[in-house]
Every structure is written in C-alpha cells, then in structure tokens.
Amino acid sequence: MINRGSEKISCEEVEDLVYRYDSFDLAAAVAMLDPVFSERVCVYVSLKEGGPLGLERIAPPWSPPGWLSISTPSG
C-alpha cells in the first residue's frame, strides 16, 4: 500500500491498470517519498518492444470511472 496523504493506494490496482496496455511486459507500483503527501505513486515498467515511452502518452487513459486522481503516477 502507498500512503498518499490520508489515502491508501493499492499497488496491485495501479499495476492492473498498467497491464491494460499491450506495450508492457512487467510493471511494479511502489511508494516514492513526497515532501507534501508523505508518498506518491511510482511505476516501473518493462517495455515489450523497447524504445521510449513518456507519461504524457499514457496519462489520458489513467482516468477510468471510479479511479482516484491521487492514484495516478505523476512525472
């Protein structure tokens, strides 16, 4: 679990969302220290085909119904 402010974020839920993309072989959501909210979501991924992939390319689909914006990885 990642503790962002007073919210608990499930690493497994974030990883499940990452796996909706066909370009990723592996994904691991972990906590990253944040000076304001204690922790933030950090996702490490392994690409299937290689090459660069920026957060801006995958950020728009990170808003499915019921998804908390604080659970979204930030750049």
Secondary structure, DSSP 8 states (H G I E B T S, - for coil): -EEETTEEE-HHHHHHHHTTSTTEEEEEEEEEEETTTEEEEEEEEEESS-S---HHHHSGGG--TT--GGGS---
